[in-house]
Amino acid sequence: MTNTNHRWIVRAIPYLWTLVFFLIPFIIVFKISLSSPEIAQPPYSPTFDPFVDGWSETFARFAEFTSANYLRLFDDSIYVSSYLSSIWIAGSSTVMMLFIAYPLAYGMARAPKSWRPTLVMMVILPFWTSFLIRVYAWISILSEEGLLNSMLLSLGIIDEPLVILSTNAAVYIGILYSYLPFMVLPLYSALEKMDESLIEAAKDLGCTNIQAFWKVTFPLSLPGVIAGCFLVFIPAVGEFVIPDLLGGSDTVMIGKTMWEEFFNNRDWPAASAVAIALLIVLMIPIMIFQNNQAKQQEAGQ
Amino acid sequence: MAAKSIGPIRRKFAPWDDPSAKPLIRIENVSKNFGSFTAVNNVSLDIFEREFFALLGPSGCGKTTLMRMLAGFETPSAGSISIAGQDLAGIPPHKRPVNMMFQSYALFPHMTVEKNIAFGLEMEKLPKGEITARVEEMLKLVKLEGFALRKPHQLSGGQRQRVALARAIAKRPKVLLLDEPLGALDKKLREETQFELLDLQMSLGMTFVIVTHDQDEAMTMADRIAVMDKGQFVQISPPAELYEQPVSKYVADFIGDINLIEGRVEKNDLGKIILGSDMTGGMIEASGESAVKNGDTAWFALRPEKVSIGLSPPENPSVNTATGTVWDIGYVGDVSVYHVRLDGGGTMRASIANTRRIVERPISWEDKVFLTWAPDSGIVLTK
């Protein structure tokens, strides 16, 4: 772009995107979260239509806004426990994921150069199928008459089918499977660009292979670790599909609670308040992540 | 070529000529294959304590592979390497009494200068006080006091090179391996650093093995140079011998600039060899011993600075004289190199020191000139 007068268009695109697809929906949801539920269409009040009601009436209705939905989040233990359980499930699967993904990414980064594109391809291959279909597929693997149980039974490893589907274990399996690439790829990119001679230098100065890993490789891969953890943790907290399809009635996650408020109870204001609160809860790790990225870029220069 | 700073110790230093001297590093019949490619092909070499030894050659000649075998990053396919009598086979890099300074410096980017230098000492589990003292000593040695808390990316190239050096010598290894240590520095800094390295090596009394493709660097610093080609040593000699008595056209051509004049041997006795050459259209008389026989093809290797150039014919124009036309003059500042097209075919170069400021050259382009040289100024080569 040589014409400086038109550069602002390019710069404006991401802001415009954020405005249209994030900020405006956010304001609508925020407004609903301050409303009261009604048995009506739409199922909340107040509603605003200055052309029908006139401006003064419209402004007067601002007084009807209430914080009751937010206060309810603290009163009813289902919300607090949903949040805590979501954070726990997302957090523990992120940690488990790190243990699975790190060796995988390390192996990929150490593989012969000609293999690496193929290995990366294999990691992202599942994305070619819809997320929903892949999670559905796990039902037929994990169910009592499913693939896993029939295999274990026929091999004589177990006598009775294992109950995995509709438990938290199935939710963990679903999250670990679905989000693996989001952990592997940032780890791989951090490990792959590492200068091999750094590890040789560490060995030369008296490190065994394991010491060289902990003193050089791992600290230098930390940006990848942090990026991967956030990329898994943040979407996993709000996950709805996996607990809904694979989890049982005892699996409480905030995404599911929100869904129930919205569709089962038709309580749009409560569901909106849950959504806004979730956003605020996730804001903290997102900001830490942003901060970390900025620092990375600074150090890279 | 800059003069070497020779101290009184260095002047008499030639343990390779002493049959009773025990080498520090002994490389015996070492080969290294990568698949079907032979990087190092059956080489043997002794390096002595306190020696500054250079492995010199073009890229791909096997010099880096040989050094990496010393450090333990590659295992020889055949042969053995020992240091101070200890066979290194099966000994991993972290247990070898050598340290390496990497071409890329390989400084740990997440550690400060101080931590980088202390790294090897901490791995050795030295007491904390000793580590601090040693790090301080190293910083002083490489003149980087005040930079202890910087990170590598906050340093200039020259400073990074010093940190890498300090880190490699902090453990006081028996042998320091340097892989193209000055390759990333600009010319001026490189020349300064060459002498600093030399001083350091002498004051530490350490054995240095350096890998380089830069012949100036090797000539300036090394006690002995091994010229490598295709995985083998072509010649192992002190710098002056390498320059004045190359064993082959390859070495002669690789080290400095040289004229190679092809001829037939007409006579070889009593330390005097006579060659007949079409290039000069006359006889070449060379002093020296050689196994050449009459009728053999041989090359008279003559450095350009040992050739005189003149406009008038010499007393005996049939011996050690070539006639031609000045084709080009390369002005390098301290010398001017005259490229002369010989009447007998081929070109010869003569470099003349510019002892005065040039206002007008006595010899110019297109001039008819006579090139002459003394019988002991060149050497007869057969390969």
Chai-1 contact restraints between the chains, C-beta under 6 A:
chainA,res_idxA,chainB,res_idxB,connection_type,confidence,min_distance_angstrom,max_distance_angstrom,comment,restraint_id
A,S197,B,F102,contact,1.0,0.0,6.0,A-B,restraint_1
A,S197,B,S104,contact,1.0,0.0,6.0,A-B,restraint_2
A,S197,B,A106,contact,1.0,0.0,6.0,A-B,restraint_3
A,L198,B,A106,contact,1.0,0.0,6.0,A-B,restraint_4
A,E200,B,F73,contact,1.0,0.0,6.0,A-B,restraint_5
A,A201,B,F102,contact,1.0,0.0,6.0,A-B,restraint_6
A,A201,B,A106,contact,1.0,0.0,6.0,A-B,restraint_7
A,K203,B,P93,contact,1.0,0.0,6.0,A-B,restraint_8
A,K203,B,H94,contact,1.0,0.0,6.0,A-B,restraint_9
A,D204,B,P93,contact,1.0,0.0,6.0,A-B,restraint_10
A,D204,B,N99,contact,1.0,0.0,6.0,A-B,restraint_11
A,D204,B,M100,contact,1.0,0.0,6.0,A-B,restraint_12
A,L205,B,F119,contact,1.0,0.0,6.0,A-B,restraint_13
A,L205,B,G120,contact,1.0,0.0,6.0,A-B,restraint_14
A,L205,B,M123,contact,1.0,0.0,6.0,A-B,restraint_15
A,G206,B,H94,contact,1.0,0.0,6.0,A-B,restraint_16
A,G206,B,G120,contact,1.0,0.0,6.0,A-B,restraint_17
A,G206,B,M123,contact,1.0,0.0,6.0,A-B,restraint_18
A,G206,B,E124,contact,1.0,0.0,6.0,A-B,restraint_19
A,C207,B,H94,contact,1.0,0.0,6.0,A-B,restraint_20
A,C207,B,M123,contact,1.0,0.0,6.0,A-B,restraint_21
A,P219,B,H110,contact,1.0,0.0,6.0,A-B,restraint_22
A,L220,B,H110,contact,1.0,0.0,6.0,A-B,restraint_23
